Amino acid sequence: MHSFLRAPLALLALASLAPVLPAQAQQNTNPPGVPDTKTVGRPVQTAKDPWLYEKSDLVHDDAWKFGRLSNGVRYAVRKNGVPPGQVSVRVRMDVGSLMEQDSERGFAHLLEHLSFRGSVHVPDGESKRIWQRLGVTFGSDSNASTTFTATTYKLDLPMATPAGLDESFKILAGMMSGPEITQPILNSERPVVLAEQREQPGPQVRLRDAMLDLMFAGQPLAQRDPIGTVETLNGATPASVQAFHDRWYRPERATIIAIGDVDPALLEQMIVKHFSDWKGTGPAVPSPDFGKPVAGKPVSASIVEPALPVLTTITIVRPWTVDGDTVIFNQKRMIDLVAIRIINRRLETRARSGGTYIAAGADLSDLARSANITTVQVLPVGDDWEAALRDVRAVIADAQATPPTQAEIDREVAEIASSMQQRINTAPVDAGAKLADDLAEAVDINETVTTPEFSYAIFKGAVDGKMFTPATVLASSKTVFQGTATRAIVNLHAPDPAITTKVASALEANVAGAGKRKVLGNVSFAALPKLGLPGKVASREQILPGTGIEKLAFANGVTLLMRQDPSETGKVYVNVRFGGGLSSLPNKGATPAWAGEPALVASGVGKYGQEELDYLTGNRQIGADFDIDDDAFTLRAQTTKDDLSDQLKLLATKLSAPAWDPNPVNRAKAGILSGYAGLSASPDAVMSRDLERLLHNGDPRWGVPSKAVIEATTPASFRKFWEPLLATGPIEVEVFGDMDAEATVKAVAATFGALKPRVASMAPPVPFEFPAHVATPVTLTHTGQPNQAAAVIAWPTGGGTANGGITESRKLEVLAAIFRDRLLDQLRSQAGVSYSPQVASQWPLGLSTGGKIMALGMVPPDKVDFFFELSRKIAADLVAKPVDADELNRALTPLKQQILRMSSGNMFWMRLVEGGTYDPARIAAVETLAQDYSRVSPADVQGLAMKYLRPDKDWTVKVVPETK
């Protein structure tokens, strides 16, 4: 069964160390359509068709129709109308880097690139242009990925017509059976693949490679990074790549998934029409043996990467044994999941209280059909990895020695149940692309898909069968940390000759009795600080006829924008905007503004810290994220109709009675300092640190602050800075989604409407400037790989909503799309200099200035000047003459289709009107949305280029290797 219960390993993904799965909604305990848990399952399927369920006793998801062509191609088709008009196709080839020979490393990925260039049905580069005319955005709607075990081609075709589907399936079939593998095409695309390899962050790649070498010693997985090597890629010839294709690209290794807003019979017809004649070349070759984890290999290793945090990763490896996806298999894994969740929650509790580590967490997963693994990652405070590892191992040892309480188990079971119930509620609005990806991944890991109701029934059957007990969870806590071998690697900031011995000793050290458990008292929403009496509605009106959006004002000055729309079943979006955002902050001197996003919500509410708030909201769909926009501070959440009232109460109380727990500030500070050196370690890292500040002419409100500013931040300075900001400035609440309008008005009146009137700041936004034109690029340096550089060229535009500003901003998006397409073709496809150059237009609606068109490319150091020359040449050409009708259409049609697809969701409408209670032009501009895009002409594009892409206004910056 493919579901959230099976998480993939994410090497180096420190963000994945969160202690629990995202909180989901609390619904009734017996969702409709859930089978009786006493009759869960069915006899194990022994026939090959429907092919997905062989050796499984899971209930079939009958919304899918499965089939198999006579040549061996397997397929699955399904009706789905989210978003309307779209069809999503996935062609999964059972060929990845583990199928490569030593001389072919990187060939699976290289072949993926070549397949998009041209095939027996379309000449080189034409498939991209055909799909653009059909509304496809290159890189997002059409893409592919190569892993250890598979190459999956992805196409999301908006507003799919029978003719468009026919053309698309023909192209995909040709890409699989007959890609054009010629010397000229290989010479053109090889540099792109090498550019993709070159642009990878060096420190992370070296650590990942060292981890694979250690963790999977003795298995092919250790030496099969899908990107390949420079030597093997340069050694590729048309003949050798063709041989690889002929060996592995065979119909019996193909799985086609097609789902969308058309009759499934049409999708099946397309598959039969275009894939039935495909024949393999020569005899079929069996998949190679991926091997099993072996004992007797080194158990410890280290690497020195000062650009990365000090980090310890432990992996317990076991053979991969998934043979049949059965009910009992899933129920046993659920017990393991509960054990891991309890351990992670305890680890997070210790980290929050100010321990020896910033973050730590365990994960259980299967990797590349090669191993089942338990991974533990530990990010210490400072450099003392030994103390942090000791404390983490102590928590794990305690879980292995003493059973958890039933209350601990019940908490995790309740959260999992709530998540699965919410999955049932929202299943009707699952996007077709997501369902296609889920099925492709299920095929990849040898599992199945079933209905959300049956997934819940499997879980409920385990609950009813008393499978979650202190004894069973204790047993799982032991077995998930046992295996063929336990191995650990440590990243250091300085060499240590004794490190291997230290790591081995740390893994064997006795930590029994050192893992203390924290027990929470009773927590409830009733104990939150009281708000005032419910506020009165001063005015209420419908705005934007046909959209269902209402605007309300309360007596205390709070405003509400609201849209009751059940189309996204079970989802309610909440947005609370207050204050003036970055533009209201001082632009002189250092401030703790940087710590707002990581620490403000975690600092607590009333007498509750993050630990208590997690307990309070864990089995409900309630949460909060804090963001700082240019013109407002924002609290955001996604909730449900049943949880909306308490969600609003939590957010309102955060503004009226915030807590100031010092630990989240200290933790955020330690976290950013642990990886600060990495912000100099590659061109893109330097850009992420400095570019926004430079584009605001050095204004310290933008960009990552200096290390000194971070080190100077204290819990006291954090509170002094943020406390008045939470208490001042107007509040605009937006609630959009599957809720009851009258109940929502009542809930907002009882929460935000009950707050004391807030004083709006009379001070104007603190101004900033776009940097002046420079004759030579501003030069920054990085400490990473000597073959990496980056270049940016930007032109100032504008901002705000006055004088048709929103219409101007929309037309600039079209200009940027055309610029991007030309840059992509000329810099990537023709020159092979950069893998993914970008061009974007940014127009801040809340500010009168600050907009820009910006082009960015990751390039070799000796190609920086070429990037600037090419970008200026493209800009000059856009100024000199109008674009032709086909090029404009290929830019406009994907933009229009993106808007049409997004318009089926409530988040789209909320984003359009946010801030509109104080700036009515934003609301008025909704009515011109369609015409602003549909009426763009070649003359408009040229006029905008003449107005903004001026050579005397451009600003440039480059990031080059540091000279030694």
C-alpha angles and dihedrals in degrees: 000000000000111000143120088289091080111062121185121233112264108198112211092000097138090173087067090068091089109133101234142020116269112287113255135194126291108229134163115306096242110049114199116266096025110140121238105273090222090066099040115150136011135238114300109268112242099175120087096235132102073039098205094064102050109137090009131115094193119123111261119247096235092194085080120071112207126201145162129216121223090253091058102261109145120208144178126197132186143172116244130157101195108135099016116250097011129124120195120203127189122186108192116193115197092229127102139148092292088069092060126103119225092265091049101055108148095016095116090056093041090053090052089059094045092050091062093051100065144319144183090293104042134031124242112302096359098108090065092052093046092052092046089057087053091054099263119147110218113236096020107041093030117038144117140213133207121205136170091279110021149027112215124191116205131201126172106188113195121211089006115203125190089253092049091048092049092052092045096049090047090054093047092048091052091048090057101040103031119015113174103251103180131147094251093050092044090050090051099046101037092073089052091055090046088049090053089051093046093050094057113109105262101214093050092047093050092049092046091050092048090050093050091048091053103035097046101031110162094024130097088239090075092067106030110088103167092230090067127204133297090242097053094042092050088047093055116116130185088254096051093046091046089052090052090049094049092049097051110016097083130139094244089059093053128096118185120198119188124176132160154102097314136081108287088224088067091052090049090048091053092050092049093046098049105029105037095083094053111118129184122241114241126337121333116261119215119237113265122254108267090201131221132263111276132205124228097059125117112290098202141039141161140207131195112226111152090184091066128062119262100268138175122204123187122190128188108199127203133169117278105247107169104141106144128017099225138163094251092047090056094044092053090049088051090059089051089050092054090050092051092046093053091050092048092049091053091047091051091049091056093046092051092052092059107267135158094285134055095210139353135171146161129228134189118207149140117245127204095325085286107096145359106228143186112208127194120189124191126191108191129207103255118334101316098111092157094061092045093048090048092054093046092049088049091058090049092046091052090052089052095048104042127038118244118247118262087241090061091050093046091053093055093042090051092051093048091047091049091050092050092047090052088049088058091049095050098039093098090064098043108133116245091233091058093049090049091051091047092053093047090051091048089055089049095054095040095249137116141236124237136172120289088240092057092044087056091046090056090052093044089050089057090049093048090046091057092241094143104072133136089255097051094044090048089053091050091048087060101041097048088060094049126082149118092304142354115217134176137192128193127201111214135188094220133026118268115191091202096048097109091055092045093053093048090049092048090055091053100040116121109247099164115144095016099099109092121192126220119218119203124217124224114305128184142160088249089069094059115107112278121255124212129270116300112279127241124246107241097185140359130188143162114243130190101020113237096025098081092227117148130193121210133180123201126211093251092058098260113136129205132204110193138179123182106204122149095191090106096055115219096003127115120175119208124193123178115190121188139158127009105291122213094339091062096053124094114268095206127075131002123306135179091240090118091067095057098088098046099036114023099079092038090055089079143231125270108322093339124098126196092278093058093042090054090053090047096051103023099108094037135069096253128123146120139231123190123212135175113219127185092261107020147023112241138203111194134186143160115220142150136256091258094048098039097096094054091040090058091045092054093050095044091048090050088062097041102038111017120176122224107212105174095210098077090053092049091045093050090048093050091046097054093042091051090061100029094107088059090066087073097041101088139017094251091049091053089049092050089051101043113014100085091047092050091048087055090053095258096312106163093216090078128058131023113314123240121272089250091057091051093047090050093055114105132177088253095052090044092055094044090054101042103035096074092042091057090051101048140061131049120297125226117186122197121193116178129167148039099358141110111264097213093046089049093053089050092049093049090047090053093049120024092015088056094058121106114263110274126222115239115223112251092199115105119238113284104254128237135182140225109241118263122254114279125207092212125029121267105252125222127173136217132200097222135093115341092226094060129091138149134210133195131188120185137179123201117242122164146264146219133057102269122112095013094310095152092052089049091051092053093051089049088059088061092050090050091049091054091046090050093050092051093046091048092051096045102035098037112021098034105028099026089215101127133026101210116008114182136209122186140168118220121190116173108215094198096055131058092224139019102088122135147169108226135185121196131184136178103219141159112273092251091055098056093098090046089056092054093045092050094045092050090046091054091047092049092049091051088052095046101053142007120264116250122256095254094052091048090048092050089054098039100044096059090046092051091047092050089054093047091051094046092047090071089068130075093225089066093057093043092054091049095056103030109127089021096120088068097031109040091185089076091059094044091052092063089075092056096047098103097043093045089065101030094052098051108125134190087255091054091053092048091046092053091047090052091048099047113014093073118154091218091058104044121112124203138194133178133194113209134172116282112253115237 
